[in-house]
């Protein structure tokens, strides 16, 4: 009996196009009712996981900084600093280790503006991509 390993992926989406005021120093977590959970996926050995994000900036912000953070419950899993200088899109792809996250624990992404720009607005999107190997057996 032959066995074949195939790649599959699951995407956990967070609050889409979340409006971020880049002119105010503030934490901007995902709305609590929109926080995804791994559920039964936590029983799978994850091959690779990534936090993918984009922040589309408009309104001519000045200098500023935000930190994109992924939490499992209240535990910080991974973070990345993002410059808010000028208009345009900031995007990233950060490796994530979800092996210790329980299935019922809600994941949360926060776009934390730590140094405010000037009158800038951001549309923030984030999702976790989980690559899972699937074994198919047959004759």
C-alpha positions as CSV (number, residue, x, y, z in Angstrom):
1,X,0.0,0.0,0.0
2,X,1.5,3.3,-1.1
3,X,1.3,6.5,0.9
4,X,1.5,10.0,-0.4
5,X,2.1,13.2,1.5
6,X,0.3,16.3,0.1
7,X,0.4,19.9,1.3
8,X,-2.7,21.6,2.5
9,X,-3.2,24.9,4.2
10,X,-5.7,26.5,6.5
11,X,-6.2,30.3,6.9
12,X,-7.4,31.9,10.1
13,X,-8.7,35.4,9.3
14,X,-8.8,38.3,11.7
15,X,-11.0,41.4,11.6
16,X,-10.8,42.5,7.9
17,X,-9.9,46.1,6.9
18,X,-9.7,47.2,10.5
19,X,-9.4,51.0,10.6
20,X,-6.4,52.2,12.5
21,X,-5.9,55.8,13.6
22,X,-2.2,56.3,13.1
23,X,-2.2,59.7,14.7
24,X,-2.9,58.2,18.1
25,X,-0.7,56.1,20.3
26,X,-3.0,53.1,21.1
27,X,-3.4,49.4,21.0
28,X,-5.8,48.1,18.3
29,X,-6.6,44.4,19.1
30,X,-9.0,42.2,17.1
31,X,-12.6,42.5,18.2
32,X,-13.1,39.7,20.7
33,X,-16.0,38.0,18.8
34,X,-13.8,37.9,15.6
35,X,-10.8,36.1,17.2
36,X,-10.2,32.7,15.6
37,X,-9.3,29.5,17.5
38,X,-7.3,26.5,16.3
39,X,-10.0,24.0,17.4
40,X,-9.1,20.5,16.3
41,X,-6.2,21.8,14.2
42,X,-4.1,21.9,17.4
43,X,-3.9,18.0,17.2
44,X,-2.0,18.2,13.8
45,X,1.7,18.5,13.6
46,X,2.1,21.8,11.9
47,X,4.7,22.0,9.1
48,X,4.9,25.8,8.8
49,X,2.8,28.6,10.1
50,X,3.0,32.3,9.2
51,X,1.4,35.5,10.3
52,X,0.7,37.5,7.2
53,X,-0.4,41.1,7.5
54,X,-0.9,44.3,5.4
55,X,-1.3,47.9,6.6
56,X,-2.4,50.3,3.8
57,X,-1.6,53.8,4.9
58,X,-3.2,57.0,3.6
59,X,-3.7,60.5,4.9
60,X,0.0,61.5,4.6
61,X,1.2,60.3,8.0
62,X,4.5,61.6,9.4
63,X,7.0,59.5,11.1
64,X,5.6,56.8,13.3
65,X,5.9,53.2,14.4
66,X,3.5,50.3,15.0
67,X,4.1,46.9,16.3
68,X,2.1,44.0,14.8
69,X,1.6,41.4,17.6
70,X,0.1,37.9,17.6
71,X,-1.3,36.6,20.9
72,X,-2.6,33.3,22.0
73,X,-4.9,34.4,24.8
74,X,-2.7,36.8,26.7
75,X,0.6,35.2,25.6
76,X,2.6,37.0,23.0
77,X,3.6,34.6,20.2
78,X,5.4,36.8,17.7
79,X,5.8,40.5,16.9
80,X,7.2,42.8,14.2
81,X,7.9,46.5,14.0
82,X,6.4,48.5,11.1
83,X,7.4,52.0,10.0
84,X,4.4,54.4,9.4
85,X,6.5,56.9,7.4
86,X,4.6,58.0,4.2
87,X,1.7,56.5,2.4
88,X,1.6,53.1,0.9
89,X,1.3,49.4,1.9
90,X,3.4,47.7,4.5
91,X,3.2,43.9,4.3
92,X,4.9,41.1,6.1
93,X,5.1,37.3,6.5
94,X,6.4,36.2,9.9
95,X,7.1,32.6,10.9
96,X,5.0,31.5,13.8
97,X,5.2,28.5,16.2
98,X,1.7,27.4,17.2
99,X,2.8,24.0,18.6
100,X,2.0,25.0,22.2
101,X,-1.3,26.8,21.6
102,X,-4.4,24.9,22.9
103,X,-7.3,24.5,20.5
104,X,-9.7,26.5,22.6
105,X,-7.4,29.5,23.0
106,X,-8.5,32.5,21.0
107,X,-5.8,34.1,18.8
108,X,-5.6,37.9,18.7
109,X,-3.7,40.3,16.4
110,X,-2.9,43.8,17.6
111,X,-1.7,46.7,15.5
112,X,-0.1,48.7,18.4
113,X,0.7,52.2,17.4
114,X,3.7,53.0,19.6
115,X,4.8,56.3,18.0
116,X,2.0,58.2,16.4
117,X,2.2,59.6,12.9
118,X,0.4,62.8,11.8
119,X,-3.3,62.4,10.9
120,X,-2.7,59.0,9.2
121,X,-5.2,56.3,8.7
122,X,-4.5,52.6,8.1
123,X,-6.5,49.7,6.9
124,X,-5.2,46.6,8.7
125,X,-5.6,43.0,7.6
126,X,-4.0,39.9,9.1
127,X,-4.3,36.2,9.0
128,X,-2.5,33.1,10.1
129,X,-1.7,30.5,7.4
130,X,-1.1,27.0,8.7
131,X,0.5,24.5,6.3
132,X,-0.5,20.9,7.3
133,X,0.8,17.7,5.7
134,X,-1.9,15.3,4.7
135,X,-1.1,11.6,4.2
136,X,-3.2,9.7,1.6
137,X,-3.0,5.9,1.5
138,X,-4.2,3.7,-1.3
139,X,-3.2,0.7,-3.5
